[in-house]
Each structure stands twice: as structure tokens, then as C-alpha cells.
Amino acid sequence: MSRSLRSILSLDDLERAARRRLPRPVFAYVSGAVETNAAWRDNRAAFDEWGFLPRTLVDVSKRSTAATLFGRAYAMPFGIAPMGIAALSAYRGDIVLARGALRDNIPMIMSGSSLIRLEEVARENPHAWFQAYLPGEERRFAPLIDRVAAAGFGTLVVTVDVAVLSSRENNIRAGFSTPLRPTLRLAWDGITHPRWLFGNALRTLARHGMPHFENSFAERGAPILARNVERDFSQRDHLHWGHLETIRRRWSGKLVVKGIVHGDDARIARESGVDGVIVSNHGGRQLDGTVSGLRTLGAIAAAKGPMAVMYDGGIRRGTDVLKALALGADFAWVGRPFNYAAAIGGEAGVRHAVAILGGELNRDMALLGVNALSELGPGCLMALPQPGTR
């Protein structure tokens, strides 16, 4: 294990290490949320409102963290969530994440806002999922769906909580923008972080040229420095449920909708024929003040029918995964920590993060008194009294 990873004992340690490794604008893009950060804070606060009710004198010597999702067996009940522009913080970031996930047998969702072609990622990890931000025009999204299918992806994730770009003031204050604008400040941030500058930025330019948004549509997108790059993120406010039904008819693989918080939307998704939903407030990066999906997870899971219900948002510990599963999630997704892990240690960093979270989960199951994830349920938890309540 490299020296940079030896001191990483928790997923929170990854964030502190990445803050030192990455230029301030890049770190701000990954770590930041939106406006007052209220939605981001609620993702953590919601976990703190539940406590465990452990059972004792249970033989847990045969416990297993194995989980099955869409008929595929995984080593853990968590996977790597989609993260845009991952190659900006880690060299060949999407490929690093895909390789780490494959070798540790957990799922990985590739982001449509990637700087690496989806075909390359599919070759590295044939079991990866693809996440798309789709415009409300069939003539534009249909060719992309066909391209994803041709690449061999078996699961398509449509993110639906991005009708317009959110107000990420922290990005602007830190010097990050899309398109990325070269400035003296940005240059200084790069020079003062030489491991990132030489290990990622200049290495990428030398070997692969100027990064482009490769997967917004069927055709190649704009360079990350292009003034017209925002066109790749436009016209999403036209997308509606009718389009989802069109996508369902066109896509023969598993179809997942990400960004559901309201129970009525989960019901409509189920009636539209999707195979699963990811209950998520987009890591607190869209509508500020949106409640954590953990708060609505139980009600959504209770009415899921044959649909898989997954959770994303704020997971940093094995106990967080257990709480999400006990509240009804079939699976959990973790984002930022894996981005930090890739930035610090590449594929080895990703696998170290998997080992940390998986190790915590294994120990926590023993201490909770369960042998299988199927034993988890609301009876394992107690709602904690909150300040100011009786």
C-alpha cells in the first residue's frame, strides 16, 4: 500500500487528503453543494436521527455482506454512484473507478458528464451501468440510447432532477466554471498542486489531447474549455414522464430513474415500467432545501412493488449503509468518497475505499447481531429524540 493510503482509515479521511491533493477549484466542484448547503447537510442529519437496537448472543460467525441486484450477485450492498468530470480530479478517472469496481465485485455507474468515451469504460468493465442526462427531445436522446446499448451497457440510469443547472456559488467563488476558463488564479492553483498538475492535467493533455464532454449525445461534445459547452446541458427542462415511457420502449435493458424523493414520483416511475429508482437529492447539488431521500425512503420502499428501490446521499460509514437498508433500500450508492479515493491513489485508492467501507459493514453486522442483509428492517432502528422535542 502506498504511503498516501496508509493514513486513510475512514472515508472522511479521503476528503481531507483530497483537499490537499487537488487544486481548489477542482476540489470545490467535487465537494460542493448548492446555495446554503441545506440539502447537503440534511443528508448527514437524517442518518443521525436513527439509532440501532442491537441483538446480543447471536452466532454471527457466518455473516455475509453479499447482495443481489437485478439478478447479479455482488460482494457488497453498495456501489459507486455516477460523478461528472471524474477525469478532472483523477487521471482517467472513470476508467479507474470502473476497474476498481470490477475487481472488488461491486457495481459502478458511469456519469454521462464524462470526459472519457463510454465505449472505453464499457470495455474495462462490461458490468458497469451508464447514467444519462437527457434533453426533452426524442431526436436528440434516442441516438444516445442506441449508442449506450451498442456499447454493451445493460443498465441505463436516467437522472431526472436536473431540469436546469443549479446555482453553485461555491464553484464560482473557488474559480471553477463550465466551461473551464484559464485564468492566472487557475494556473497558480495548478502550479501549487504539482502532483495533480503533472500526474493528471499535463499527462492527460500529452496522451489524450484536450478533454471533451464525450457522452452527452451520440456525437462527441464540446471541449471542456469551449465557450459553447453549456449547450450540452441545455433543454432538459422539456423532459417529462411521456419521454420516460418512450425511453422504456426503446431501451431493452434494465431502466433506473435517479433523483426521486417524492413518493408520487416513485409510483409514476413504477407504473411507467422502470426496473428501479434511486432515492436521492443529488448529493445536495440541485434544489437547496430538498430533504434527504432517507426521510422518504421508507414510504417509497413500502409501495415499490416489483421495482428495486436504492438510496444515494451522504453515506460515509458502514452504519449508514445498514440504516439505509433497514429503512427499505435494496442497495446503496456512494459518490464523493470514491472520487477522492481515485484522486489520491488511482485504482488502488478506489479499492482501499471499498475495503474500508466493506470492513466497517462486516463488523457492524456482527455488532448489530445479523448474519444476512435480509435480516435488516425497521425493527433494527429507533428514531432518536431531537433537540427541542419531547
N, C-alpha and C positions, 0 to 999 in steps of 0.2 A: 504494500500500500504506500502511496506517495505521502510525503511529509505534509502536503496541503490537506490531505484527507484524515490523517491520524487524529487531529484535534476535533474532528467533526463527530460529535456524539449524539446530536439530535438534528431534526430538520430545521429548527430555529438557528442552529449554528451555521447552516448553509447560507442563510440570508446575511448574517454578519460577515462571513467570508466573501460572499459575492459583492457586498458593498465595497470592500477593499479592492477586489479584483477588477470590477467593471467601471468604466467611465461614468461620471454622474448622470449624464442624460440617458444612457442605456439602462443603468440600474433603476432610474426613476420610471422608465417605461415599464419595466417588468414588475416592480414593486408597487407602483402607484395605483390608486383607485380613481375616484372622481369627486370633484367639488369638495364637500366637507368630510368625505370618507365614512359617512354614516353607514352605508350599506356594507362596506368592507369591515367596519368594526362589529356590526351585528353578526357577521359570520362567526366570529370568535365568541361573542357574548352569548349566542344561542347555545353553544356547547357547555358553557359554564353554568347554565341553568338546569342541568341534569346531573344527578349523582348516581352512582352504582349501588346495587344491592347484591353484594357477592354471596355465593353459597360456599360453605366450607365442607371439609371432609368428603370431597368428591374426587374420585380417581380420575385425574386429568392427564395421565401419562400417555394416553393415545390421542391427544388433541391434534387437530389438523386445521390449518388456515386455508385449505383448498376451497375453491369456489367455482361454480359453473355458471356461465353466462352465454345465452344463445347457443347452447349445446356444446360449448368448448370449455374444457377444464383448465383452470388457472391455478397457479401456486398460491395466490393471494386474492382477497376480495377487493383489491384496489388496482387502479391503472393510472396511466399518465394522461392527464387532460390536455386538450389542444391549447397551444400557446403560439400566438402570432410572432413572426420575425424571430424565431428561436435562434436562427443562424447569426443574428446580430450580437447575441451575448455569448454564444459558444460556436466554435468552428464546426461547420456542417451540423449545426445543432439538431435539426430534425432527424438526420441520419443517426447521430449519436443516441438520441432518445429511442429511436426505433430499434437499434441494435441492443441497447441495454434491456429494453422491454422484452425482446425476443429471447434473449439468453436467460432472463430470470422468469420467463413464462408469466408475464402479466400483459394486459392489453395496453395499447398506446393509440391515441387519436392524433393524427396529423392535422395541423391547422391549415385552412385554406389561405390564410395570410402568411404563406411560407415563401422563403427566398430560394427554395430548392424544389425542383420539379417533383411532382407527386409520383411519377413513374420510378424515379431513383429510390424513393423511400419504400415503395411497394416491392422493389427488388430486394432491398435489405431486410424487409420484414413483411412477408406475404400475408401475415395475420393482422397488420395494422388497420385501423379504421381511418376514414377520411371525413373531416369536418368542413362544411362549406358555408360561406356567407352568400346567399343568393339574392339577385335582384328580382323585382317583381315583373319580369318579362320572360316568358317561356322561351322565346327565340334566343335569349342570352344564356339562360341556365340549362336548357336541355342539352346543348353540346358539351357542357362541362360534366353533367351527369354521365353522359355516354363515355366521356374520356376517363372518368373515375372507374367506371365499370370495365373498360378496356384494359386499364392498368392492373386489374385484378383485385381491387378492394371489394370486400364482401359486406362491409357495413358503412353506410352513409349517415353522417350526423349533420342535420340542418340546424344551425343556430338561429333562433327566432327573436332574440331580444335586442337586436341592433338595427331598429328601423332607421335611426340616424346616428351619426357619430356623437359620442358624449363629450362633455366639457371636462377634459383632463388638464386642469390648470397646472397641476404639479409637473406635467411633462414640459409645458411651456416655460415654467419658471426654472426648470433644470436644464433647458436648452435642447430638449428633444421635440421633433416635429415630424410630420409626414406630409410632404416629402422631407427627408433629412437635408437640412441646409448647412453647407460648410461655413463655419464661422471661426474666428480666432479662438473663441471660447471652446468650441468643439475640438479644434486642433490641440489646444492646451490640455483638455481632458484626456485626449488620446495619448499625448506625449507623456503625461504624468501617470499613465497606466500602461507601461511598456509590454507587460505580458499579454494584455488584450490587444494592443496595437500590432505587435509582431506575431503573436500566436493566432490571431483571428482576422483582424481587419486587413492588414497587408498580405497575409497568407491567402486570404480569400481572393483579393484582387489579383494576385500573381497567378493563382491556379485556376480561377473560375471567372475572372473578369468582374465587371460591375454587377452587383446583385439586382435582380428584378423580382417583382411580385409574379411568381410563376404560375399560380393556380387559382386566380380569381375567376378566370373564364377558361374556355377551351384553348384560347390563344394565349401567348405569352403576354404578361402585363408590363407595366411601365417600370423603368429603373427606379431604385429607391430614392435617387436624387432628382428625379424628373418633376417638373412643376405640375404636370397633369396627372400625377399619381393618384390624386383623390378620386379620379373617375372610376378607379377600380372599387371604390367603396360607396358608390352612389346608387340611387334608385332602389334602395332596399325598403323604403317606406311604402312601396307599392305591393310588397309581398303580403299575401293573405292566405286563409285556410283553403281556398279553392286551388291555389298553386300547390299546396301540400298534397292535395288529392291527385293533382297532375303528376307530381313527383312520385307518389306512391305507385301510380300506374306504370310509370316509365322505369322505375328502379326495381329490379327483381331481387336484390339482396335485402339484408336487414336494414330497416329505416328507423333512425332515432331522432327525436326532436330535443334539442338542448336549449335551456333558458326558460323553462316552465317554473312558475311559482304559484300561480292561481289554480285552484282545483278545477274550475270550469275549463281552463285551457287544457289541463291534463285529460279531462273527459272528452273534449273535442278531438284531441290527438288520438285517443284510443279509438273513437268512432271513425276516425279517418284512416284507420288501418296501420298505424305505426307499430313497430315492434317494441319500442321502448322510449322513455323520456328521461332526461337528466334534469332533475330539480336543481335549479341554480340561479343565482342573481349575477352571474358573470364575474364572480370574484369582486363584486362591488364596483365594477368598472363601467356600468351603464347608468341606470336611473338611481341617483343618490337617494337614500332613504328607503330603498327597497328592502323588505325584510329578508332575513336569511331563509333560504329554502328549507333549512332544518325545521323551521316553525310550521311549515305546511306539509312537510314530508309525510307525516303520519296519516293525514286525511287523504292525501293523494294515493298513498300505498294501499289504503283500505278499499279504494274504489278502482284499483288498477285492472282488474280482470286478468286476461292473459298477457298483458303488457308488462315488460320489465320496468321497474322504477329504480333509477340510480340517483346518487347525490353528489354534488360538487360544491365546494365552498368552505375555505378556512381550515381544512384538515391539516393538522401538524403532528398528531400523535396517534399511536395505536388505539388509545382510548377514544379518540374522535371517530375513528373508523367503527369501533364497536357501538358507539352511541348511534351513529347513522344507521347501521344495520339493525339495531334493536328497535329503532323507530320506524322501520319498514323498508329501508333501502335494500335492494338486491345486490348493489355494488356501489363502490365509492371511487371518486376521481380526485387526483391531487395534481395541482398545476405548478405554481411558482417554485416550490422547493426543488422540483426536478429540473427546472430551468437553471436555478442557481447551481445545482449539482453538476450539470453539464458544463456550465461556465468555469467552474473551479477545477473539475477533474475529467472532463470528457465522458466517455463511456464508463470508465472506472468510477467516476463521481456519481453517475446515474445509478449504477449497480450498488454503490455504497449506500445511497439514499434508500433504495429498495430494501437492502439488508437492515438498515436502521428501523424503518417503519414495520417491516415484517417481523423483526425480532421483538419489537415492542408489542405487536399484536399477539404473537405467540405467548409471551409472558403474561399479557393482560388477560388472555383467555383462561390461563391456568389460575390466576388470582381471582377471576370472576367465577370460576367453577363451571366452565363449559368446555366440552370436547369438540363440538362442531358448531359452525356458524348458524346452522339451522336451529340451534337451541336458543338463540338470541331473540328477545322480544321485549315489549314494554314492561313486562314483569321484572326485567333486569335493572330497571331505572326508577328513580324517584325525582319528581320535579322539586327543585330546591326553592325555599322561600327567598324572595328577592328583597333588597333593601326598600324600606318604606311600606312593605306589605305585612299583613298579619295572617 
